[in-house]
Amino acid sequence: MTRRLLLLSSSRDAAGVYLLHSASLITETLGESVERVLFIPYAGVTIAHSAYTAKAAIPFATLGYHLHSIADAPNPIDAVGNAQAIVVGGGNTFQLLASLYDNDLVRAIRDRVHAGAPYIGWSAGAVVTAPTIGTTNDMPIIAPASLRSLDLIPFQINAHFTDYQQPDHQGETRAERLEEYIAVNRATRVLGLREGSSLSIVDDEITLNGTFTAPVFAFGVQRLEYSAHDDISFLLREQRHAV
C-alpha cells in the first residue's frame, strides 16, 4: 500500500516550539518535489480558519513550503484531489471529522493519500488517520455522520498519552479508558502517542520518533512499551477493525 504519513502527538514540544521541533521529519515526509501543501483547519473551534492557517503557514514557510487553506478553495474535493501534500491541524477531533463528512472529504483524502500525496497531521489530525476516532480524548461537541474516519492505518491512536494521575484525582486513568475500549473492540490495537513523539509511516514500515516509549494496548495481552529502536511495523500488517 502506498502511503507517506507523519503523525505528531502535538504541534509543540516541551519548550513550546511550534511545529519546527519536527522540522527534519516534516521535510523528510514532504520530500523535494512538494512546494505547496493543502492545510485543513477544520479541527479549530475557537480559532478562525484564516487565523489558524496564518499561524501554521509561518513554520512551513520557514521550511520553504507554501501552505494554503482548503477553506479558501471553491471546491474542497478538487483541492484535495490536486493537493501535492495534505496537512491536518489539531483541535477537536469530532469537529474535524464532522467537517470532513460535511464536505465529502473522507474518501477524497483517503484516495489522495493512497495515490501518493504525503500526509502530515498533529493531535486530532493524527487521530483521524485511524479506522475510527473512538480513542480521542476530546469532548463530543458535535456528532459526525459516523465515527469511522480516514482509515489510513489499521490501528487506533491516542494522542497526548500520559500515565500521570494527580494524587487527588479519583477518575479513570488514560490507560484504564483505553483498556475499556479494547475490551469492547477486541480485535483492535491502540497505540498511545506521548507528547514529543511522532510516527513516520512509509508504505508498510513505521518508525517511532522521539525519546519516549509508546504503549500498545491489545485485548487479552499485557500492555507493551515500544521504543524508537523497536520494529512496530507489525501494526500496519495486521488488518483490524474498530467501531
C-alpha positions, 0 to 999 in steps of 0.5 A: 500500500502506498502511503507517506504519513507523519503523525505528531502527538502535538504541534509543540514540544516541551519548550513550546516550539511550534511545529519546527521541533519536527522540522527534519521529519516534516521535510523528510515526509514532504520530500523535494518535489512538494512546494505547496501543501493543502492545510485543513483547519477544520479541527479549530473551534475557537480559532478562525480558519484564516487565523489558524492557517496564518499561524501554521503557514509561518513554520512551513514557510520557514521550511520553504513550503507554501501552505494554503487553506482548503477553506479558501478553495471553491471546491474542497474535493478538487483541492484535495484531489490536486493537493501535492501534500495534505496537512491536518491541524489539531483541535477537536477531533469530532469537529474535524471529522464532522467537517470532513463528512460535511464536505465529502472529504473522507474518501477524497483524502483517503484516495489522495493519500493512497495515490501518493500525496504525503500526509502530515497531521498533529493531535486530532489530525493524527487521530483521524488517520485511524479506522475510527476516532473512538480513542480521542480524548476530546469532548463530543461537541458535535456528532459526525455522520459516523465515527469511522474516519480516514482509515489510513492505518489499521490501528487506533491512536491516542494522542497526548498519552500520559500515565500521570494521575494527580494524587487527588484525582479519583477518575479513570486513568488514560490507560484504564479508558483505553483498556475499556475500549479494547475490551469492547473492540477486541480485535483492535490495537491502540497505540498511545502517542506521548507528547514529543513523539511522532510516527513516520509511516512509509508504505508498510514500515513505521518508525517511532520518533522521539525519546519516549516509549509508546504503549500498545494496548491489545485485548487479552495481552499485557500492555507493551512499551515500544521504543524508537529502536523497536520494529512496530511495523507489525501494526500496519500488517495486521488488518483490524477493525474498530467501531 
